[in-house]
Amino acid sequence: MTNGELMDDVTEPRAAVLRSALRGAFFVVVAAVALPVLIVVGLVVVYAVERGTGEGYPEVAPDVMAQRAGARTQELYDVAGIGGELPPVISGGDNHAAENTVSAETCYPTGLESIADEPVEGSYRLGHNWRIAGVSEDEGMPALRRLRAHVEKAGWDVTHFSASGDDWVLRARRDEDDPDSERIVVTWWSHWQTLDGFTAMSCAYNPSGVGGDDAVQNLKPPTLT
């Protein structure tokens, strides 16, 4: 074998390896460029689909939702076992005073669509606010413990039950994995000597198309007994 033939035998494998390496590098570069583009395109498509799809909220009139919230609150009120009759009443900003009111907020979509931070038109989440005045620690703490045991037994997810300074807070969701599920918050305030409760219902569409707090204007909650 001549020197030229020997050089050809060495050079050709090196060239093949080089070509293979260049092809591999080319595909890596293409993938590196294409992948972000595909991700962006995918996100745009998902966003467009979510924007064009309704949130799936049920259509429920606010007065019907207020009755449901009132029934849930009455259940908690019975378990707390420390309040007398509580008619619809606004505290007027006095944190010592009893309260029984309804309020509402506009619902916002979940998922990728939430980045737009735009409310869902015609939607509302009704809340029932109640407060028992003149509740001592000897009354408030046992009431909170009864409430915790009750909601746990009923299958709720207790997400928080602990002291915050001298106050105690109970938070629970009907379904912890569902951000739209019904939830409750009950707090015993040491300074105000009150037991405050809040029942938040799931989001719904108002048949009239009026959303947010306007959906419950002039709406009164039921009397708690």
N, C-alpha and C positions, 0 to 999 in steps of 0.2 A: 504494500500500500504506500502510495506516495504521500509526501507532506500535504499536497493540495487536497487529496482525498480525505486525509485525516482531519484537516481543517473543516471540510464540508460536513463530516460526521459530527463534529463538535458544534458547528455554527447552527445547523438546522434544528437540533433539539432546543438550543438556546432561543432561537427565533420563535419556535412553537410555544415555548414557555412564556416568552415575552408577549406574544399575541394573545395567549390565554389570559395573562395577567391584565393586559389592556382591556380585553373584553369584560373581565370581571370588574375592573375599576369603572368602566363605562356604565355597566348596569347598576353599580353602587351609586354613582353620581345621579343617574336617571331616577333611581328609587328615592334618593335623598331629596331631589327636586320635586318629584311627583307626589310623594307621600303627604307633605303639608298641603299641597293643592287639593288632593283628594279629601283630606280631613276637613278643610274649609268648605269644599263643595258639599260634603256630607252634612256638615253642621247647617249650612244654608238650606239644604233640602229638608232636614228635620225641623228646623225653625219654621219654614214655610208651611209644612204639614201641620205643625202644632198651631200655628196662627190661623189656619183655615179650618181647624177642628174645634168644636165647642168643648167647654170644660166638663160637660156631662152633669151639671148640677140639676137637681129636680126643680120643677116649677111649683113653688109653694107660696100661697098668699101670706103676707106678713102676720095677719091676725091668727092664721092657723099655726104658723111657726111660733108665735107668742104663746099660744095655748100649750104647745108641746114643751116649750122652755119652762113654762109655768108648772107643768106637771112634773118635769124633772126636778125643778127647784123645790116643789112641794115634797117630793120624795126625800130630798136632802134635809129639808126643814123638819120633817117628821123624825128623821134619824138624829139630827142635832138635839131635838127635844127640849129646847130652852126658850123658844119664842112663843108669844101669844099671837093673836090675830094681827096680821100685817097687811093693811090695805095699800093700794097704790099711793105712794108718797115720794116726793122729791126732797132730798135733804137740804137743798139750797146751799151746798158747799160746807155745811156743818158736819165735820167728820164724827161728831158725837151722836148725831141724830139718826133715827131709823130711816131706811130707804127701801123702796120697791119700785124699780123703773125698768124700762127696756131701752136699748140703744142698738145701733147697727153700724157696720162698717162695710165698705166695698171690698169684694174679694179680688185677689190677684192670682193669675195663673201660676202653676208650678212648672217644673221642668225647664227646658231651654228657653221657652217663651218668657219666663220670668225676668230675663235680662232686660227686656224692654220696659219693665216696671210700669206697665199700663193696666189699669183696673179692668175687670170684666164688666162690660156694659150691662146694666140691668140686674146685676147681682147684689146680694147682701148677705151678711152673716149677722144674725140677730143675737144679742146678748141680754141676759136677764140679770140685773144688778139688785142685790138685796143686802140689807144690813140690820142686824139686831143690836139695839143699843143697851148699854148697861150690863155688859157681860163680864163677870169677874174671871180671873184665871181658873178658879175652882170649877167654874161652869164651862169656860171656853175650851180648856185642854181635854177634858173627857169628851166633849162634843166632837172635837177634831179626831180623837181616837176612834170614836164610834163611826164617824164618817169614813175614815180610812178603811176600817174593817168592812164596812158596808160596800164601798165601791170595789174593793179587792174581791170580795165574795161574788159581786155581780159581774166580774170579769173585766173590769176596767184596768188600765195600766197606770199605776201610781208613779208619776215621774218625779215627784218631789214631796218630801215630808220632813221638815226640819225647822230648827229655830233660825230666825234672822234677827240677831240681837235679842231683844226680849219678846219678840213676836214669833208666832208659829204659822207656817204656811203648808197647806195641802194642795197639790196640783195633780190632776189625773186626766187621762185621755181615754176615750172609748176604744181607740185603736192607735197605739203608739207609732205604728208604721204608716199611718194615714195622716198627712199633715192637715187634712180638712175635717178630721173626725171631731165629734162633739167633745168638749172639754169642760172641766170645772176647776175653779180656784176658790178655796175657802181660807180666810186668814183671821186669826185672833190677834187684835192689836192691843198690846199692853197699855200704851199711852191713852188711846181713845176708849179702851174698855168696850170694844165692839167685836162682833163676829160678822165679818164681811164675806159675802159669797158672790160668785159670778159664774153663770152658766152660759157657755157659748155654743150655739148650735152649728151644724154644718152649713156650708154655703148653699144658697138657692137662688133661682131666678124669680124675680117678682113678676107675676103675670101682667101687671100694669106697665112694666118696663122701667119703673123708678127704682134706682139702686142706692146703696149706701144708707146713710142715716136718714135720708129723705123717705126711705121706704117705711119707716116706723113713726113718722110724724103724727102726733095726736093719738098714738096707740098706747093703751094702758094695759099693764100686766094684770093677771088675776090676783085676788086677795089670797095671801098665804094664811093658813090657819094651823 
